[in-house]
Every structure is written in C-alpha cells, then in structure tokens.
Amino acid sequence: MEAKAGKLQGEDRASFSGIDAEIMLGGDSPLTVLEMRVEPGLGAPAHMSNSEDKIFVVKEGRLTFLVGEEQVVADRCDTIFVPRGVVHSFTAMDGKDARMTLVSNPARHDRFFKAMGDLSEPHEPSEVQAICERFDQAIVGPVVVPID
C-alpha cells in the first residue's frame, strides 16, 4: 500500500479475536492507521509492541485499557498513548461494540493485523507466536478485565 496524500479510504480489512479492522493506511507509509470495531468483552491481550508507539482514539462505546500497570476507562473522544515497549491491553465494555482509531508509528501494524486475520480459528499458539516474533510483538498476559 503506497502512502497517498489526502482523504484516507479503507484499503483492506483484517479480523480476529473479536476485532474487525479497516486498514486506512499502512504498507510503505510512515504510519499505520486502523479503524477498529471491538466486540463486547473482547479485545487485545496484554502485549508489548517493542518498536511501535501507538495512539488510540475512542469514537464510540467504552473500553478498559491496561497501560503499564494502570487500568483506565476510555469513553468517546478519549485518547490513549502507549509508548513502545509498554504493556497494554483493551476490552470493550458495557455489552456493546466499541469503535476506535489506532495510529501506530512506524508503519507495520497493518501487516501484523493481516497476518493474524489470515490464521484459521481457533488460533494455533505456535502460529500466533511466530507472527508476534515477526512483527516485534510479545503477548504477556490475557485480555484486561473491564473495570466496573
């Protein structure tokens, strides 16, 4: 995917583990931009992105984020920053889908999402581990339990 100036439009999709992501920017661009829908009670397990900084902007719904050792509830219009190497996780709350935008730098998270989306379900742990290693990710725990 070549970076083009102007209005972003979805270039591709990837879905896995209750997350459906429209890939808005990635490939050879300097950033990855994903529009994500997260199903209730699901989300990303605790993990580290060792060479990417991330910004999450909540557009709809509520999510519990784990950032380092802190749990944070994020509502519409809240923005969460996760520096590279910091453990993080998120879960959609309140029995409703959540929507958010993820921006990561440098671009590569789009390729991680595509690789995960291409796996058959249920995921074979060794395949997930291989993808994580290829994209400098490390899963270190389960999905964060939502705060009441």
C-alpha positions in Angstrom: 0.0 0.0 0.0 1.6 3.3 -1.1 1.1 6.4 1.1 -1.1 8.9 -0.7 -1.8 12.5 0.4 -5.4 13.4 1.0 -8.5 11.8 2.4 -7.9 8.2 3.7 -10.1 5.4 2.5 -10.1 1.8 3.6 -7.6 -0.2 1.6 -8.1 -3.6 3.2 -9.6 -5.4 6.3 -8.4 -7.8 8.9 -10.5 -9.6 11.6 -9.5 -11.7 14.5 -10.3 -12.3 18.2 -13.4 -10.0 18.2 -11.6 -7.1 16.5 -12.5 -6.0 13.0 -10.1 -3.5 11.5 -10.3 -1.4 8.4 -6.8 -0.6 7.2 -6.8 3.0 6.3 -3.0 3.5 5.9 0.0 1.2 6.2 2.5 -0.5 3.8 5.1 1.9 2.7 3.7 4.9 4.6 5.3 6.2 7.8 2.2 5.3 9.9 -0.4 2.6 10.3 -4.0 3.9 10.7 -6.7 1.4 11.6 -10.4 1.9 12.1 -11.3 -0.8 14.6 -14.6 -2.3 15.9 -14.2 -4.3 19.1 -16.9 -6.8 20.2 -18.2 -6.6 23.8 -15.9 -8.4 26.3 -13.2 -8.9 23.7 -10.1 -7.1 22.7 -6.3 -7.4 22.7 -4.5 -9.5 25.2 -1.8 -7.8 27.3 1.1 -7.4 25.0 4.1 -5.2 24.1 4.8 -3.6 20.8 8.6 -3.4 21.1 9.2 -1.0 18.3 6.0 0.9 17.8 4.4 3.9 19.5 0.5 3.8 19.5 -2.3 6.2 19.9 -5.9 5.0 20.4 -8.8 7.4 19.9 -12.2 6.1 21.1 -15.0 7.0 18.8 -17.9 5.0 20.2 -18.5 2.9 23.3 -16.3 2.4 26.3 -13.2 0.4 26.7 -11.0 -0.6 29.6 -7.3 -0.2 28.8 -4.4 -1.6 30.6 -1.3 0.7 30.1 1.7 -0.4 32.1 0.2 -1.3 35.4 -2.7 1.2 35.3 -6.3 0.4 34.2 -8.1 3.3 32.5 -11.7 3.5 31.3 -11.8 5.3 28.0 -15.0 6.9 26.6 -15.9 8.6 23.3 -13.3 11.2 22.4 -10.7 9.9 24.9 -7.2 9.4 23.6 -4.7 6.8 25.0 -1.0 6.9 24.2 1.1 3.8 24.6 4.9 4.2 24.0 6.8 1.3 22.5 7.8 -1.4 25.0 4.9 -0.6 27.4 2.5 -3.5 28.2 -1.1 -2.7 27.1 -4.4 -4.4 26.5 -8.0 -3.3 25.9 -11.5 -4.7 26.2 -14.9 -3.3 25.0 -17.3 -2.8 27.9 -21.0 -2.4 28.7 -22.1 -5.3 26.4 -21.7 -3.1 23.3 -19.3 -2.8 20.4 -16.7 -0.1 20.7 -15.1 1.8 17.8 -11.7 3.4 17.8 -8.9 4.6 15.6 -5.4 3.3 16.1 -2.4 5.1 14.8 1.0 3.5 15.2 4.5 4.6 14.2 6.4 3.3 12.3 4.0 1.6 10.0 3.9 -2.2 10.3 0.9 -2.9 12.5 -1.3 -3.2 9.4 0.8 -6.2 8.3 0.6 -7.7 11.8 -3.2 -7.4 11.7 -3.4 -9.0 8.2 -1.2 -11.9 9.3 -3.3 -12.5 12.3 -6.5 -12.2 10.3 -5.2 -14.9 7.9 -4.9 -17.5 10.6 -7.5 -20.2 10.9 -9.6 -20.3 14.1 -9.1 -21.3 16.8 -5.6 -19.9 16.6 -2.7 -22.3 16.9 -0.5 -20.8 19.7 2.7 -21.6 17.8 1.4 -19.7 14.7 0.5 -16.7 16.9 3.9 -16.7 18.5 5.6 -16.8 15.1 3.6 -13.8 13.9 4.3 -11.9 17.1 8.1 -12.5 16.7 8.0 -11.5 13.0 6.4 -8.1 13.9 8.3 -7.5 17.2 5.2 -8.1 19.4 5.1 -10.0 22.7 1.9 -11.3 24.3 2.5 -11.3 28.1 -1.0 -11.9 29.5 -4.7 -12.2 29.0 -7.2 -9.5 27.9 -7.7 -6.9 30.6 -10.8 -7.5 32.7 -13.1 -4.5 32.4 -13.4 -2.1 35.4 -16.9 -1.8 36.8 
